[in-house]
Amino acid sequence: MKVGLTADQELLVGTTRKFLQASVPGEVLRELRHDPRGYAPGYWRTGAELGWASLLVAEEHGGGSVSGEGLRDLALVAYEFGRHAAPGPLLGGNVVAAALSAALSASGSGATGADPAGGAALERICAGEAVAAWCVSEPAPHDGLGEVTATAAAAGAEWVLSGVKAPVEHGAQADYFLVTARTGDGLTQLLVPAGADGVTVTPLRTLDLTRRFARVDFRDVRLPAAAVVGVPGGASAALERQLAIALVIQTAEMVGAMDRAFELTVAWAADRYSFGRPLASYQALKHRFADLKMWLEVSHALADAAAAAVQGDAEDAAELVSSAKAYIGHHGPELCQDCVQLHGGIGVTFEHDLHLYLRRTVVGSALLGTPREHRLRITSILEARDIARRAAA
C-alpha cells in the first residue's frame, strides 16, 4: 500500500484522501456519533462518483477499476478509510456489488435470473443511490465463522427465507440485503429488498462512532425466483470468494488505522518533553516503538499479500487472508492501545483522535472471524492440503 502504485492509483488515493480530509475530519466524526446513518447526506454518493462503490464491478455492468485490478485498488481506498476512521458502507456495499456483478456475468445477461431486478439494484449501488448490506454473520450461539442457520426453501415459483442475521453493517440504512441461507446441504444467496414483508431491522449499539450495525430478522419472507443470486444450493464457492474480498477490505482498513495511530504517537513522543528531554529519547520507549513498528510493517506486508493473492485467485488465497486477519486482528488493537498509553492522559480524552483508530481496530478484530477462528481455519487448510498431497502420492 506504500510503493509500486501506478499514476492512476496515485490519483485514486490522492482524491480519496483529500475528500476524506475535507469531509470527515476528527471533529466531524465526533459530531456524527449520534447520526443514524453515521455520515452526512450526499457523502456516499460523492464517494461513489470517486469510484468507491464500483471497483469490483465489471465494465459491462457499469463498474471498472483504475488499474485493471479492482480489489487492489479498493484496498488502497480501504487503507485511506482506516487512516481517517471514515464512515460509509465500503465493505458490505462492495461485497454485494461484486457478487451481483459475478452472477450477472455467469448468467450471460444484464440481470440476476430472468428478471432485471438484480441489474437495476447493481446500477443503483454503483451510483451511490442505494446502500447494500451483506448478511452473512449470525447472532450467538451461531456466531462462529462460517455458521449458517438461516434457511431458504423453494415454494412453487417463490422462495421462502427465514432466519436472523447480526451484526449487519449499515443494516438499518440498507435498501438491499444479500442474504446467505441454507438450502438442504448447500447454501443459497438471495437479494432481498429492505421493504419486503417479513423483514424487521433493529439497530444495534457499537463501539465505533460512525459505523452502524443492525440485527435483521427474516420471518417467512417470500421472494420471487429472480431474487436468487447465482445457483440455488450452490453458493458455497461464491461465499468463500466474498469472505476473501471482505477480509482484504477489512485488513487494509485496519492497517490504515494502525498506521495513523502510530504516526500520531511518534509525533507526540518527539514533541513532548519530560525532564528536559523528548519522550522519544528514552531507551525503554525506543524499544517499545521498535516493537510497534515491526507489527505495523508486518501488517502492511500481510494485507498487501492477501490483496494480491485474492486478486490473482492464488491457490493459497484463503490461507493468506486468514493469516492477515489473525495477525492484524491480534496486533492491531494492541498497537493502538499501546499508542493510547504512550500518549498519557491526553490519549484517553474524547477530544483527541486516537480513540477513533482504537475503536476501528477493535471492532474490526471481532468481525468476520476472530484471530483465534482464523488460526484454526489456517490449521484446517494446511491439514486438508497435507491429506490431499498424501492421497496423491
PALODO-390734 format. One record per residue (C-alpha): chain; x, y, z; residue number from 1. Coordinates in Angstrom, 2 decimals. Example, Ala and Ser with C-alpha at 12.3 -4.5 7.8 and 13.67 -1.06 7.14 Angstrom:
! PALODO-390734
<node 'A' <12.30 -4.50 7.80> 1> <node 'A' <13.67 -1.06 7.14> 2> 
***
This chain:
! PALODO-390734
<node 'A' <0.00 0.00 0.00> 1> <node 'A' <3.03 2.24 0.09> 2> <node 'A' <5.07 1.60 -3.05> 3> <node 'A' <4.66 0.50 -6.64> 4> <node 'A' <1.45 2.41 -7.37> 5> <node 'A' <0.55 3.41 -10.89> 6> <node 'A' <-0.24 7.02 -11.76> 7> <node 'A' <-3.95 6.20 -11.83> 8> <node 'A' <-3.77 4.53 -8.42> 9> <node 'A' <-1.91 7.55 -7.04> 10> <node 'A' <-4.74 9.72 -8.37> 11> <node 'A' <-7.38 7.47 -6.76> 12> <node 'A' <-5.57 7.57 -3.42> 13> <node 'A' <-4.98 11.31 -3.63> 14> <node 'A' <-8.58 12.21 -4.44> 15> <node 'A' <-9.91 9.84 -1.77> 16> <node 'A' <-7.55 11.27 0.84> 17> <node 'A' <-8.42 14.89 0.00> 18> <node 'A' <-12.15 14.20 0.07> 19> <node 'A' <-11.97 12.38 3.41> 20> <node 'A' <-9.80 15.09 4.96> 21> <node 'A' <-12.31 17.72 3.89> 22> <node 'A' <-15.49 15.77 4.66> 23> <node 'A' <-14.80 13.75 7.82> 24> <node 'A' <-12.03 15.27 9.97> 25> <node 'A' <-11.94 14.16 13.59> 26> <node 'A' <-14.26 16.87 14.88> 27> <node 'A' <-16.90 15.93 12.30> 28> <node 'A' <-16.65 12.24 13.23> 29> <node 'A' <-17.29 13.11 16.86> 30> <node 'A' <-20.35 15.15 15.85> 31> <node 'A' <-21.68 12.24 13.80> 32> <node 'A' <-21.72 9.80 16.70> 33> <node 'A' <-25.50 10.25 17.18> 34> <node 'A' <-26.36 10.45 13.49> 35> <node 'A' <-28.50 7.42 12.46> 36> <node 'A' <-26.58 6.96 9.19> 37> <node 'A' <-23.13 7.81 10.53> 38> <node 'A' <-22.39 10.17 7.66> 39> <node 'A' <-23.82 13.35 6.12> 40> <node 'A' <-26.35 13.23 3.24> 41> <node 'A' <-24.60 13.16 -0.12> 42> <node 'A' <-21.33 11.86 1.35> 43> <node 'A' <-21.65 8.33 -0.02> 44> <node 'A' <-22.99 9.44 -3.37> 45> <node 'A' <-19.92 11.66 -3.83> 46> <node 'A' <-17.72 8.74 -2.81> 47> <node 'A' <-19.43 6.58 -5.42> 48> <node 'A' <-18.57 9.21 -8.04> 49> <node 'A' <-14.93 8.73 -7.00> 50> <node 'A' <-15.32 5.00 -7.69> 51> <node 'A' <-15.67 3.64 -4.16> 52> <node 'A' <-18.75 1.53 -4.95> 53> <node 'A' <-17.90 0.09 -8.37> 54> <node 'A' <-14.25 -1.00 -8.38> 55> <node 'A' <-15.21 -4.70 -8.21> 56> <node 'A' <-17.96 -4.45 -10.84> 57> <node 'A' <-17.36 -5.44 -14.44> 58> <node 'A' <-17.32 -2.65 -17.00> 59> <node 'A' <-20.32 -4.08 -18.83> 60> <node 'A' <-22.30 -3.67 -15.61> 61> <node 'A' <-21.32 -0.06 -15.02> 62> <node 'A' <-18.14 -0.53 -13.00> 63> <node 'A' <-14.43 -0.66 -13.62> 64> <node 'A' <-11.11 -0.30 -11.84> 65> <node 'A' <-8.34 2.24 -12.38> 66> <node 'A' <-5.55 -0.33 -12.79> 67> <node 'A' <-7.29 -3.44 -14.07> 68> <node 'A' <-7.00 -4.94 -10.56> 69> <node 'A' <-10.14 -3.77 -8.82> 70> <node 'A' <-9.56 -5.42 -5.46> 71> <node 'A' <-6.08 -3.97 -5.05> 72> <node 'A' <-7.48 -0.56 -5.98> 73> <node 'A' <-10.23 -0.99 -3.40> 74> <node 'A' <-7.67 -1.99 -0.76> 75> <node 'A' <-6.00 1.39 -1.31> 76> <node 'A' <-9.32 3.12 -0.67> 77> <node 'A' <-9.92 0.96 2.42> 78> <node 'A' <-6.48 1.89 3.76> 79> <node 'A' <-7.40 5.58 3.49> 80> <node 'A' <-10.72 4.84 5.19> 81> <node 'A' <-8.77 3.37 8.10> 82> <node 'A' <-6.37 6.32 8.28> 83> <node 'A' <-9.33 8.68 8.55> 84> <node 'A' <-11.66 6.37 10.55> 85> <node 'A' <-14.11 7.18 7.76> 86> <node 'A' <-17.77 6.16 7.72> 87> <node 'A' <-19.74 4.51 4.94> 88> <node 'A' <-20.77 1.05 3.65> 89> <node 'A' <-17.46 0.38 1.92> 90> <node 'A' <-17.09 -3.28 2.87> 91> <node 'A' <-20.64 -4.57 2.61> 92> <node 'A' <-21.56 -2.49 -0.40> 93> <node 'A' <-18.59 -3.67 -2.43> 94> <node 'A' <-19.03 -7.32 -1.46> 95> <node 'A' <-22.65 -7.21 -2.61> 96> <node 'A' <-21.76 -5.32 -5.80> 97> <node 'A' <-19.06 -7.87 -6.64> 98> <node 'A' <-21.47 -10.76 -6.01> 99> <node 'A' <-24.17 -9.27 -8.22> 100> <node 'A' <-21.70 -8.48 -10.99> 101> <node 'A' <-20.29 -12.02 -10.88> 102> <node 'A' <-23.80 -13.51 -11.00> 103> <node 'A' <-24.75 -11.32 -13.95> 104> <node 'A' <-21.60 -12.31 -15.81> 105> <node 'A' <-22.20 -16.00 -15.12> 106> <node 'A' <-25.78 -15.77 -16.39> 107> <node 'A' <-24.60 -14.00 -19.55> 108> <node 'A' <-27.27 -11.34 -19.17> 109> <node 'A' <-27.77 -7.95 -17.61> 110> <node 'A' <-29.80 -9.37 -14.76> 111> <node 'A' <-29.80 -11.92 -11.99> 112> <node 'A' <-32.00 -14.83 -13.06> 113> <node 'A' <-34.66 -13.93 -15.56> 114> <node 'A' <-35.63 -10.59 -14.00> 115> <node 'A' <-33.73 -7.30 -14.38> 116> <node 'A' <-34.08 -6.53 -10.65> 117> <node 'A' <-30.51 -7.58 -9.88> 118> <node 'A' <-29.13 -5.42 -12.67> 119> <node 'A' <-31.23 -2.45 -11.58> 120> <node 'A' <-30.09 -2.86 -7.97> 121> <node 'A' <-26.46 -3.05 -9.04> 122> <node 'A' <-26.81 0.13 -11.07> 123> <node 'A' <-28.20 1.99 -8.07> 124> <node 'A' <-25.49 0.62 -5.77> 125> <node 'A' <-22.70 1.69 -8.12> 126> <node 'A' <-24.18 5.19 -8.39> 127> <node 'A' <-24.37 5.57 -4.62> 128> <node 'A' <-28.15 5.89 -4.83> 129> <node 'A' <-28.74 2.73 -2.77> 130> <node 'A' <-26.97 1.04 0.12> 131> <node 'A' <-26.44 -2.73 0.07> 132> <node 'A' <-25.75 -4.81 3.18> 133> <node 'A' <-24.04 -8.19 3.27> 134> <node 'A' <-25.93 -10.51 5.61> 135> <node 'A' <-23.61 -13.36 6.48> 136> <node 'A' <-22.95 -13.29 10.26> 137> <node 'A' <-25.49 -14.64 12.73> 138> <node 'A' <-26.03 -13.92 16.42> 139> <node 'A' <-24.93 -16.22 19.25> 140> <node 'A' <-24.95 -19.16 19.67> 141> <node 'A' <-24.43 -19.43 15.89> 142> <node 'A' <-21.87 -16.65 15.61> 143> <node 'A' <-18.91 -18.82 14.65> 144> <node 'A' <-17.06 -18.17 11.41> 145> <node 'A' <-18.94 -19.85 8.56> 146> <node 'A' <-22.01 -20.89 10.57> 147> <node 'A' <-25.29 -20.54 8.66> 148> <node 'A' <-28.65 -21.48 10.20> 149> <node 'A' <-30.95 -19.20 8.19> 150> <node 'A' <-32.97 -21.24 5.69> 151> <node 'A' <-34.22 -20.67 2.15> 152> <node 'A' <-36.73 -23.10 0.67> 153> <node 'A' <-38.38 -23.20 -2.73> 154> <node 'A' <-42.17 -22.89 -2.61> 155> <node 'A' <-43.50 -23.20 -6.13> 156> <node 'A' <-42.36 -20.18 -8.12> 157> <node 'A' <-41.19 -18.42 -4.95> 158> <node 'A' <-38.58 -18.77 -2.23> 159> <node 'A' <-39.25 -18.51 1.49> 160> <node 'A' <-36.46 -17.08 3.64> 161> <node 'A' <-36.31 -17.39 7.43> 162> <node 'A' <-33.58 -16.60 9.94> 163> <node 'A' <-31.69 -13.88 11.76> 164> <node 'A' <-28.52 -12.05 10.71> 165> <node 'A' <-26.42 -9.91 13.06> 166> <node 'A' <-24.36 -7.84 13.16> 167> <node 'A' <-25.22 -6.46 9.72> 168> <node 'A' <-23.18 -3.38 8.84> 169> <node 'A' <-25.45 -0.50 7.78> 170> <node 'A' <-28.42 -2.84 8.07> 171> <node 'A' <-30.75 -0.04 9.16> 172> <node 'A' <-29.69 2.12 6.21> 173> <node 'A' <-29.73 -0.61 3.57> 174> <node 'A' <-32.02 -0.72 0.57> 175> <node 'A' <-30.97 -4.28 -0.31> 176> <node 'A' <-29.73 -7.27 1.67> 177> <node 'A' <-27.63 -10.07 0.19> 178> <node 'A' <-28.57 -12.96 2.47> 179> <node 'A' <-26.83 -16.32 2.75> 180> <node 'A' <-29.13 -19.15 3.80> 181> <node 'A' <-29.05 -22.91 3.94> 182> <node 'A' <-30.94 -24.98 1.37> 183> <node 'A' <-30.64 -28.65 2.24> 184> <node 'A' <-26.93 -29.47 2.27> 185> <node 'A' <-25.98 -26.40 0.24> 186> <node 'A' <-26.10 -22.61 0.51> 187> <node 'A' <-28.27 -20.17 -1.40> 188> <node 'A' <-27.92 -16.40 -1.66> 189> <node 'A' <-30.87 -14.09 -2.19> 190> <node 'A' <-31.18 -10.37 -2.87> 191> <node 'A' <-33.85 -9.06 -0.52> 192> <node 'A' <-35.37 -5.55 -0.75> 193> <node 'A' <-35.35 -3.87 2.65> 194> <node 'A' <-39.07 -3.17 2.35> 195> <node 'A' <-40.09 -6.79 1.78> 196> <node 'A' <-42.82 -8.19 4.03> 197> <node 'A' <-41.37 -10.11 6.97> 198> <node 'A' <-38.13 -8.11 7.21> 199> <node 'A' <-37.53 -6.45 10.59> 200> <node 'A' <-34.46 -4.31 11.26> 201> <node 'A' <-33.29 -3.44 14.78> 202> <node 'A' <-30.36 -1.02 15.16> 203> <node 'A' <-27.55 -2.15 17.46> 204> <node 'A' <-25.11 -0.14 19.56> 205> <node 'A' <-21.47 -0.26 18.56> 206> <node 'A' <-18.09 0.84 19.82> 207> <node 'A' <-17.17 2.59 16.55> 208> <node 'A' <-18.50 6.16 16.40> 209> <node 'A' <-19.57 6.16 12.75> 210> <node 'A' <-20.05 2.53 11.75> 211> <node 'A' <-23.64 1.38 12.06> 212> <node 'A' <-24.83 -2.17 12.69> 213> <node 'A' <-28.20 -3.83 12.98> 214> <node 'A' <-29.97 -7.11 13.62> 215> <node 'A' <-32.10 -8.17 10.66> 216> <node 'A' <-34.90 -10.71 11.14> 217> <node 'A' <-36.32 -12.52 8.12> 218> <node 'A' <-39.62 -14.12 9.05> 219> <node 'A' <-41.06 -16.22 6.23> 220> <node 'A' <-40.04 -13.63 3.65> 221> <node 'A' <-41.49 -14.64 0.26> 222> <node 'A' <-39.33 -13.72 -2.74> 223> <node 'A' <-39.57 -14.35 -6.49> 224> <node 'A' <-37.24 -16.87 -8.10> 225> <node 'A' <-35.32 -13.96 -9.65> 226> <node 'A' <-34.15 -12.97 -6.14> 227> <node 'A' <-31.72 -15.90 -6.14> 228> <node 'A' <-28.16 -14.73 -6.79> 229> <node 'A' <-26.19 -17.45 -8.53> 230> <node 'A' <-27.16 -21.13 -8.37> 231> <node 'A' <-29.65 -22.30 -5.72> 232> <node 'A' <-27.86 -24.53 -3.23> 233> <node 'A' <-24.51 -23.86 -4.91> 234> <node 'A' <-23.33 -20.65 -3.26> 235> <node 'A' <-20.51 -22.11 -1.16> 236> <node 'A' <-17.75 -21.11 -3.58> 237> <node 'A' <-19.28 -17.65 -4.06> 238> <node 'A' <-19.49 -17.16 -0.30> 239> <node 'A' <-15.84 -18.16 0.10> 240> <node 'A' <-14.88 -15.60 -2.52> 241> <node 'A' <-16.98 -12.92 -0.81> 242> <node 'A' <-15.36 -13.67 2.54> 243> <node 'A' <-11.90 -13.32 0.99> 244> <node 'A' <-12.85 -9.96 -0.55> 245> <node 'A' <-14.33 -8.76 2.74> 246> <node 'A' <-11.19 -9.74 4.68> 247> <node 'A' <-8.97 -7.90 2.20> 248> <node 'A' <-11.03 -4.74 2.66> 249> <node 'A' <-11.18 -5.17 6.43> 250> <node 'A' <-7.48 -5.82 6.98> 251> <node 'A' <-6.46 -2.94 4.69> 252> <node 'A' <-8.70 -0.62 6.68> 253> <node 'A' <-7.31 -1.86 9.99> 254> <node 'A' <-3.74 -1.33 8.78> 255> <node 'A' <-4.66 2.23 7.81> 256> <node 'A' <-5.97 2.86 11.32> 257> <node 'A' <-2.83 1.33 12.86> 258> <node 'A' <-0.61 3.45 10.63> 259> <node 'A' <-2.32 6.69 11.60> 260> <node 'A' <-2.30 5.86 15.32> 261> <node 'A' <1.42 5.06 15.17> 262> <node 'A' <2.13 8.25 13.19> 263> <node 'A' <0.33 10.39 15.79> 264> <node 'A' <2.20 8.69 18.62> 265> <node 'A' <5.66 9.09 17.08> 266> <node 'A' <4.97 12.80 16.51> 267> <node 'A' <3.74 13.17 20.08> 268> <node 'A' <6.80 11.43 21.54> 269> <node 'A' <9.10 13.73 19.56> 270> <node 'A' <7.27 16.91 20.61> 271> <node 'A' <6.51 16.05 24.24> 272> <node 'A' <9.33 16.79 26.71> 273> <node 'A' <9.91 15.22 30.10> 274> <node 'A' <12.80 16.28 32.38> 275> <node 'A' <14.20 18.39 29.55> 276> <node 'A' <14.24 15.54 27.02> 277> <node 'A' <11.76 14.42 24.34> 278> <node 'A' <9.91 11.25 25.29> 279> <node 'A' <11.24 9.57 22.15> 280> <node 'A' <14.78 9.77 23.52> 281> <node 'A' <14.15 7.32 26.39> 282> <node 'A' <15.52 3.86 25.69> 283> <node 'A' <12.56 1.96 27.12> 284> <node 'A' <10.20 3.85 24.83> 285> <node 'A' <12.51 3.33 21.86> 286> <node 'A' <12.29 -0.42 22.41> 287> <node 'A' <8.51 -0.23 22.53> 288> <node 'A' <8.36 1.86 19.38> 289> <node 'A' <10.56 -0.72 17.64> 290> <node 'A' <8.06 -3.45 18.53> 291> <node 'A' <5.15 -1.35 17.29> 292> <node 'A' <6.95 -0.54 14.05> 293> <node 'A' <7.64 -4.22 13.44> 294> <node 'A' <3.97 -5.11 13.99> 295> <node 'A' <2.93 -2.32 11.63> 296> <node 'A' <5.29 -3.30 8.81> 297> <node 'A' <4.35 -6.99 9.05> 298> <node 'A' <0.68 -5.96 8.95> 299> <node 'A' <1.32 -3.90 5.81> 300> <node 'A' <3.05 -6.87 4.17> 301> <node 'A' <0.31 -9.35 5.10> 302> <node 'A' <-2.51 -7.08 3.94> 303> <node 'A' <-0.73 -6.44 0.64> 304> <node 'A' <-0.05 -10.16 0.13> 305> <node 'A' <-3.67 -11.04 0.87> 306> <node 'A' <-4.95 -8.45 -1.60> 307> <node 'A' <-2.60 -9.67 -4.33> 308> <node 'A' <-3.50 -13.34 -3.71> 309> <node 'A' <-7.26 -12.80 -3.83> 310> <node 'A' <-6.96 -10.51 -6.84> 311> <node 'A' <-4.99 -13.18 -8.69> 312> <node 'A' <-7.11 -16.13 -7.48> 313> <node 'A' <-3.98 -17.69 -5.99> 314> <node 'A' <-4.19 -21.21 -4.64> 315> <node 'A' <-3.17 -20.01 -1.17> 316> <node 'A' <-5.53 -17.00 -1.10> 317> <node 'A' <-7.72 -18.39 1.70> 318> <node 'A' <-4.65 -19.15 3.79> 319> <node 'A' <-3.21 -15.66 3.26> 320> <node 'A' <-6.39 -13.74 4.09> 321> <node 'A' <-6.79 -15.74 7.29> 322> <node 'A' <-3.10 -15.18 8.14> 323> <node 'A' <-3.60 -11.45 7.63> 324> <node 'A' <-6.74 -11.36 9.78> 325> <node 'A' <-5.20 -13.50 12.54> 326> <node 'A' <-2.10 -11.28 12.79> 327> <node 'A' <-3.69 -7.87 12.24> 328> <node 'A' <-6.71 -8.76 14.36> 329> <node 'A' <-4.38 -9.55 17.24> 330> <node 'A' <-1.74 -6.84 16.90> 331> <node 'A' <-3.95 -4.01 15.59> 332> <node 'A' <-5.86 -3.37 18.83> 333> <node 'A' <-2.69 -3.95 20.88> 334> <node 'A' <-0.73 -1.41 18.82> 335> <node 'A' <-3.47 1.20 19.14> 336> <node 'A' <-3.85 0.53 22.86> 337> <node 'A' <-0.10 1.00 23.34> 338> <node 'A' <-0.35 4.27 21.41> 339> <node 'A' <-3.01 5.43 23.86> 340> <node 'A' <-0.76 4.54 26.81> 341> <node 'A' <2.26 6.26 25.25> 342> <node 'A' <0.23 9.45 24.90> 343> <node 'A' <-0.54 9.51 28.61> 344> <node 'A' <-3.61 11.34 29.89> 345> <node 'A' <-4.47 13.10 26.64> 346> <node 'A' <-4.70 9.75 24.89> 347> <node 'A' <-7.86 8.80 26.80> 348> <node 'A' <-9.75 12.04 26.13> 349> <node 'A' <-12.70 12.10 23.76> 350> <node 'A' <-11.36 15.26 22.10> 351> <node 'A' <-8.21 13.50 20.88> 352> <node 'A' <-8.48 11.50 17.64> 353> <node 'A' <-6.56 8.48 18.90> 354> <node 'A' <-9.59 6.62 20.22> 355> <node 'A' <-11.15 6.70 16.74> 356> <node 'A' <-8.45 4.35 15.46> 357> <node 'A' <-8.54 2.14 18.54> 358> <node 'A' <-12.29 1.75 18.10> 359> <node 'A' <-11.90 0.91 14.41> 360> <node 'A' <-9.32 -1.84 15.01> 361> <node 'A' <-11.13 -3.36 17.99> 362> <node 'A' <-14.42 -3.65 16.09> 363> <node 'A' <-12.63 -4.96 13.00> 364> <node 'A' <-10.86 -7.61 15.04> 365> <node 'A' <-14.18 -9.03 16.25> 366> <node 'A' <-15.96 -9.09 12.87> 367> <node 'A' <-15.74 -11.78 10.15> 368> <node 'A' <-14.00 -14.21 12.45> 369> <node 'A' <-11.77 -13.63 15.44> 370> <node 'A' <-7.99 -14.10 15.26> 371> <node 'A' <-8.43 -17.45 17.01> 372> <node 'A' <-11.01 -18.64 14.47> 373> <node 'A' <-8.73 -17.70 11.60> 374> <node 'A' <-5.78 -19.54 13.16> 375> <node 'A' <-7.99 -22.62 13.36> 376> <node 'A' <-9.03 -22.03 9.75> 377> <node 'A' <-5.38 -21.95 8.67> 378> <node 'A' <-4.82 -25.21 10.50> 379> <node 'A' <-7.76 -26.81 8.69> 380> <node 'A' <-6.50 -25.58 5.32> 381> <node 'A' <-3.00 -26.96 5.93> 382> <node 'A' <-4.33 -30.29 7.20> 383> <node 'A' <-6.59 -30.68 4.16> 384> <node 'A' <-3.70 -29.82 1.86> 385> <node 'A' <-1.48 -32.42 3.56> 386> <node 'A' <-4.16 -35.09 3.31> 387> <node 'A' <-4.65 -34.36 -0.40> 388> <node 'A' <-0.90 -34.50 -1.01> 389> <node 'A' <-0.60 -37.87 0.74> 390> <node 'A' <-3.55 -39.26 -1.17> 391> <node 'A' <-1.96 -38.20 -4.46> 392> <node 'A' <1.42 -39.70 -3.57> 393> 
***
